[in-house]
């Protein structure tokens, strides 16, 4: 019942690896070649210019600018609250340990073009990167056939503090940021969603060249609902995720057979009015309406599925939320659509999919920082823990480790 849509990837990794090796060996020339081949655009250069940034700002409608600024403020507020506060700890008399949070110096953000311009993802990645203190924030996104990047993507990048923007999509973008080219700087960690090719590229480069945010697959939502839920709300929530792509998956889990039937009707009724109905309709073929005997079964099933997005529309939603242990992001109550987290509530929408929520968190401020540990030991401290270190090192047959302590202890006597 909980199987995700499966894609045949037998030749995918082989092809992606060949593209990556080409980018690694030939830099900009390979990237420009693949831009012409896959994005159907012949570019003279990869970087977005200052003139293009100013032009884009004029093209974004005032109401969209206002919405982007509101979202940016809320995302900033939520992520600023995640700042790490360092605290010195004396583990034993004379031994002091602490941590320092340091921003990853160079990060790469991938923003898909595809079927929709995801300017919201620019905010979700660049805002916490800026708060973390990342010194260089590089963004790659595919241009259109005229060689232009969507104005809203450029405006969001400017608002969020992106350092450099490049017109590069797909596997070639991941390769450019992982290895560096004549134009695109090499980064230390790559973030962002993408299709199966982009995800494969991220996984390949993560094996030895660069860190990535998380493995990911097609987007998904699960709704838990009871007899008190509004079927129109539930149907709208399912369709909002189904329109992401033909390989998205939406799941309803309910204790009410009546609600299940009403939601099924509402989905078809609302689907017919959606501009992207063909994408949503194909996605619905992967989707499930599941009737369970009680909410305990619903929660057990949910924690096994580990959804990227989980919406709980029940009378006792707060009680059920306490029992959720595997989910990317949870939306509680009738007036909390998943769309809120996608855009403007403040939480991050870059989340683990494909069951990875069992082991991975979504992107947060922590994703953009490293924690470095420090320790300081004085004479009293080495006397307190030195003998234990000597015994442990000797029993691991690491005599040089033991000696590093012994010479200090002997000097104190």
Steps between C-alpha positions, in 0.01 A plus 500: 500500500780741585720433197624817331502547121808316375717621213734283298844641581709220347663731243439829681812500721723385215386787276519759778852391594615550139352854492668584831839376383468716189427810713792416730740468207373778271342760729297778336524343155320186619244702695419718196472188284249340737303824534450494124415129502265484799371855559495579126683830536831620355672719760799730461568503875361332811487781756191715555604864461418804712299637206286184496444529877374858466284406203346210696412725795293722269316197357379358832148626586471706819263250667747216438785710640293564813424127535868408457604757762238369747618141447865605532428673833318197643765253381767725650315526833457123531857414403660774712337334802707189423833674570740282700601635839842374606546402862826406675469178700740384770479121469729453800711742704762647264344372174291750300326415169285707265375534143505784249257525207660610172321559171602282204712742297374412150156353428326423171124529453323318217164646398309293239339665199291212369124545507497787756740778606575408864595845631371389843784247518748785451373652825493164682868439425662842475340658809639244750832495313530875553405474870757220544773730369584312179748726320418395143149396393499372141171437320448298182169486314410412139423788262210507255551465125577872476784459750315682778439395861147551636484853651349380829793262554745787451301733725477239778875436468571872536271531804655194668863603442627255236858581393515362143237365261561277198279387212564130538251218546495127558798270548739761357406743780577243769829414329598866462444571871664175612819533293513870411537633144653815349176685591333305781683480835546165673287479816520287813132396523214488247133554587175485310242278331493371144398217271639145506810607302580784742449273801727233347765765431484625860543148635796429268691820584430451872706180503833684479475859382244703695233468771127512416193592704324162476399227257154571362240381255160615371288719727227347719229579754295292739178624658359341816132591533196395702126556461535864614727596206376717215519283183558806280802600713641146490454472123665839446798393714542178303481680166743775608769235527385292201562794265874503583579226249374180343708292742369675816295294743209600722344280768185538710473293818160518669276322747186620316372318192255786438785756497705280268217491244439875532870576451512275192212700350655836599835408345338438162285812532797728584737328256293604201554867587880488536727635221751220580230230513687267262806487731279457809293228331811294421626549854167376639564165330779449759280611785294324768185548708542270800229409752628396846311368803626762748753781549755266661515312171520831311802612705672161469455513122619864488820434694576212265436713190701799638340764274678812380192707592239386752169682548284404801139616463330335799319621811791386722785601266733619777474167681576310178791733419675386819509145363663593167867397493571473125405799282672790327257778594161480675198726443238506775130582482252594231654841425861389453548396136830357382522802267570718807825315568586507131492878495455731793441356849876503566585128516724350232353310208820315401414165659593130490284291265478132406496387864827680586313688776578193714864612511527856360371842607385767261730794424551732797761747621706200618526382137720802422732487800771277644563463869867498602585363844761655728656376821739647754666290771712641783744322733223390734290379207770277348560350846127426531449327164857406399517161678173389336635604158819301563306185590267529201783570253708209636207263464450611139874438449556862398812571703578836335155622611582386857840667485355838400326500838780332699763761408270773628415320823870427561587867451256599776638260764 
